[in-house]
Structures are given as structure tokens and as C-alpha cells.
Amino acid sequence: MSTEFNIGFDYSHKNKLIIEDPGFNDFIEFFFNSNLKLGKIEAGLTYEKLSAYNVFIIGVPIAEEYLTPEEIGDMVKYVQDGGSLLIVADRGGDYENKSNLNDLTEYFGVKINSDHLFEKINETEISPRVKINQFAKHFITREIDTIIHSGGCTLEIDKSVENDSIDVNPIAFSPEESIWHKLFNGETWTEEELSKQPIIAAVHYYLGKVVIIGNLSIFSNLHDSYGIHASDNFKMVSNIISWLQNKAHSKEAQLSQPIYTTVPIEQDMFYWIKRKLDEGRWQNIQELINFALKVIKFRLKKQESEEE
């Protein structure tokens, strides 16, 4: 699969998560700061259009703008051949958002529940801002202590789809106490207690990857108490994108394909790097960091050789 752009967005199904929405400025700025190229697909998803992207984002389709069987088939083939999907759902799932994401996610062993996750503060008060601190060990959850899952829904995992080429993993879960959800059961809304229900799933599907998350607000910059800047939300988002970007299926790919990661840089070092870039010695931060790592690697290997 030859990709022209790094990140693509679905503009064919009235998605809530789009590049121009100011509520997601910081999420989009993260891509620009990482020197990732962005694009969009309008007027229908096809395998040919999808193949231009390394990662494709479907951000909460609404208003009965349903995925067609042909689009679903092309997206499954896109992932099977090495593409990555980030599928974002929101509270109420398919029922409340008038979407059919489950027709796609069922191929990856995940069902998006039509529910609202909330925490009971006391007998009369509830909060949709649920603190998540139950995680499975995974690249995406590394260095994550707590995220805020606000106004979101839950997932169900179907392990029966797994085989030698399909691996389905729930990686973040609702807490074990004081958590409830309001669920549409096909006829009416009911409320029931809930414990350790998945909210994020990571899937290896043949040569590609899929992440499914039941929460749109984690990408938002509208409020620091629940959006991308709350708790470890930004780290979680950056880990998701890094994991989806990083795919190497051969020795040749490992040598030629970069791994995208996000690490904190001390402020004085960051501004020193910027000055060096302004001087024109390196084209971008990646080139400078990779040069520095090669120097360190060379010197360490030389030192180890001398010690022997």
C-alpha cells in the first residue's frame, strides 16, 4: 500500500470530528506539530481513496448518513492490506447518533453500545465525566494513569472473530464501583450498574490496525476538565496515533519506515533545537533527533568495543 498522506478524515457521513471545527484545534495542531500531512475524503469512501492514507479517521457519523455495504467492504480490505482505522463513537452509540458504525466494527470483533456511561456521585447526582484508571498493558496505555471519559459510551468485545491474523484487545475499562450506564435495549432506555466495561479496543487485523473508542470529547479542547488536556487524555490520544502509524511487516519496512512517537522535551533544549532549525543545518526536528541518536549509537558501540 503506497500512502500519499499520513492522516485522512471522513467527510462523507456528516462526521462530528472534522479538521475545521475549532473545538478540535489542539488535536489538529498535534498533527501539524508532528509534520503529518492531513487530507479528507468526500463523496464516498473507496479502497482507492483510502489507500492514499496511512491512518484514516471516522469521527462520529450522524444524521442517517450511513456507511454503505460497499464502503464497509472497502474499509475492511483497506485495513486487511495494511491500513489503519481510528473509529470514534460517542454517547448513545449508533441509536442516538443515527449511524451504523457497528456494521463496520463487527468485522473487528467490537460492538459499540448504545449507552451513556456515568458515575454516581450520590443518590441524586450523577456525572458523565468518568475517571478511567483500569487499563490492560499495551503500547497505547503506556505511561497512562488516568483519563477522563466524558459523555461517552461503552464497547463489547467478540473474541470469536479471532484467528491467526486477527487479535482483538480491550485496553481501557470503566471503574469497578459507582459506575452506571443508561442503555437503549432496542425498545426503551434502562439504567443499570456496570463494572469494568471496555471503552477502548485495539485490534490487529491482518496487516492493518484498528482503534475503536467510545468517546468524542477526549479529542476536544473546549474544557480542560474533560477534553484533550484533562489528566492523561493528550498522552492517550498521541499513543493511539503513534500505534496506528507504526506498522512494519518486513525487515525492509523496519529499515525504511519511521516510528512516530511523542516525548516531552525540556524547554531549554526545545528552544535550542528551534534555533538550530532556523540556522538551516537540519530541515526539521525529526532529522535533528535522528542525527543525535545515530551519534549516540555510534559512540556507545565504539565504547562497548573498546571495553571488550
N, C-alpha and C positions, 0 to 999 in steps of 0.2 A: 504494500500500500504506500503510494507516494503522496505525502501530505504537503500542501502549499502553505496552509496556515496552522497555527498551534491550536487555537480555541474557536469553536463555532457556536453560534446561538440559534435556537429555533425561533423563527419569526413567522411560522406558518400556521400557528394554532392559538393566537391571542395570548401569548405567554405573559405572565406577570414579571418574570425576571428577564429584563432586556437591558441592552447597553446604555440607552439614553435616559433611563429612569434615574433621577437624582438620588433616589433612595438607596441605590446600589453603587454610588460613585466610588466609595472606598474599595469595594470589591473589584470594580473595573480598573481602578487605579493600580491595584495589586498586579494585574496582568501587564499593564503598561510599564510599571517599575521593573517587572521581570523580563522586559523586552520580548513579550509574547504577542504575536500577531492575532488580531481578532477579526472575525467575519460573521456573517449571518446568512441563513437560508430562508428565503421567502418562496411563496407559491409552490409549496410541496417539497417533501423530503425524498430524495432518491439516493441510491447507492453511489452514483457518480458524484453527486454534490457532497455527500457525507465524506467520501474518500479524500476530499481536499483538507480534512481536519484530523489532527491527532486526538483531540478531545472535543466532543460535541455535547452541549448543554441543553436539556429540555427543562425549562423553568416554569412549572405550574401552568399547563394549558387550561383555558377556561372557556365558558360560554358555548358549549357544544361544538367547539372546533376540534372534532375528534380525529385521532390518528386513523388513517385508512389501513386496511389489511396490507395493501401494497407497501405503504410507508413502514409498517411494523416489520414486514419481511425484509425490507432493505436495511433497516437498522440492525436487525439480528445478524444479517450477513455481514454488515459493516463491522460489528464487534467480533464476530467469528473470525474475520480476516485480519484482525489486529487493531481495530479502532477502539476508542474508549467513550463511554457514555456517563454523564452525570445527570441523573434523573431526580428532579426536585419536586416533591409533593408538598401539600400544605393541609391545614386542619380541614376535616370533613372529607378528605380524600376525593375519589372520583365522584361520589354522590353530590357533595356540596359544591365542587368546582365545575361540575358538568363536563367531566373529562373521561377518558378511557385508558389512563396510563397502565392499569392492570392488564390490559390486553397485551401490552409490551413486556411488563415486568414479570409476568408469569413464565416467560421463557427463561428468565434468570433466577427462578426459584424464589421470587419475592412477591407478596401481596401487600398493597398499600391499603390500610384500613380506613374506612370512612368514619373517623372518630376525632374527638378533641381530647388531648391529654392535659390534665390539670392536677394541681396539688391542693389538698385540703388544708387550709390554714387552721380552721376550727369548724365548729358545727355549721356556721352560717357563711363563712368566707372561703372562696376558692381563688387560686391564682393560676393563670395559663403559663406562667414563667417557671418552668420546672428545671431544677438544678440536676444535671446528669453527671454522676460520678462513678457509674458502673460501666467498665469497658473491657472488651476482650483484647488480648495482646495482638497488636497489628501495627504495621508501618504507620497507618493513619492515626492511631491513638497514642503514638509515642510522645512522651513529654506532655500529655494531656491529663490534667487533674479534674477539671470541672468545665462543662459547657452549659449554656442556657438554651433550653429547647422551649421556645415561646410560641404559643398559638399553633402548635404542630399536631401531627397525627402519628400513629404507630405503624409498625410493619409486622407481617407474619412471614416466617421462613419455611420454604418447602424443600427439604433435603432430598426428596425423591427424584429431583431432576439431575442430581449429581452423577457424574461418571468420571472417567479418567481425564476428561477435558473441561469439566465444569465443577467449580468449587464455590459454594455459597456460604458466606460467613456473616452472621450478625456481629457487629463490633461495638455498638453502644446501646445501653439499655436504660429503661426508666427505673427509678429507685424502687426499693422493696417495700417501703412504708409510706402511708399517707397519699398515695397516688391513685387517682381515679381516671376514668375516661367516659365521655359521652359518645355512645356508639349508635350509628344508624344500622339496624339489623335487617334492612330490606323493606320494613313496613313502618317502623317508628323509631324514635330516639330513646335509648335506655341509658342509665348510669350504673356503673359497676366498679368495684375495686380492682386494681391492676397491680401486678408485681413483675418487675424485670422483663418488660416487653421491649423488643427491639425497636430502635428508632433510626438506625443507620445500618445498611448492609453493604458489604464489599464482595464483589463476585469476579472470579476468573472465569471467562467464557471463551474456550478455545484459545485463540491468540490475543484476544482483547480483554478489557476490564470494564466493569460497571460499578458505580456507586449510586445507591438509592437512599435518599434522606427525606424524612417526613417533616421538613421544616424549612420554610422560606426565609423567616426573619433572621436566621443565622448569617445571611448574606447582606443584611440591611445595615445602613449607617444612621438610621433615624433616631436611635436611642441607645446610649451606652449601657443601659441596664439589661438589654436583651439581644442587641444586634451583634455585628461582626466584632465590636470592640469589648463585648462583655466576656468576663472570665477568660477561658482559653478558646473562645469561638474563632478568632482570627487564625490561631495556630491550627485548629482543626480544619478550617477551610483550606489553608495553604497546604496542609498534609494531604488532603483529598486531591487537590490539583496535582501535587507532586507525584502521588501514587498513580494517578491516571495517566500522567505524562510519561512515566518511566516504564518503558516496555522494550525489552531486548530478547529476541528469540534465537539468537545465534552468537557465536564468538565475534563474527564480523560486526554485528549490530552493537555488541558491547563496546567495541573499539571506536565506532563511529557515532553512536547515538548518545547525546548528553543526558545526564540525570538532573532533573530540576528539583531544587530543594530551597528552603527558606531558613536562614540562620541569622540571629541577631549580630550586628557588627557594632563595636564600641564607637561612640560618636566621633572621637578624635581620629580614629582610623578611617571612618566613613568619609569625613571631610578631607582627609589626606588623599584618599582614593579619588575623590571628585577633582581635586587639584591636579592629580596626575593625568586624569582623563582629559581635563581642559588643556593640558600641555600637549596632548595628542600622541603620547607614547603608546597608549593602548586605546582600542576602539570602545570598549565597554567594560563593565565590572567583571563579567564572566571571564573575559580574556586575561585580565589582570590577576584574578584569583587563581585561575588555572595555571598561569605562569608561575605564581608564587608556590603553588602546590608541587609543580614539577621540580622547582629548585629545591624545596624541602625534601622531596622524594630522592632526588639525586644525591644530596648531601648525606641523608640518613643511610642510603645504600653504600656510599663510599665509607662512612664511619663504621658500619657493620662489617664491611670487608676488611678494613684495617684492624678491627678488633679480633677478627678471626686469625 
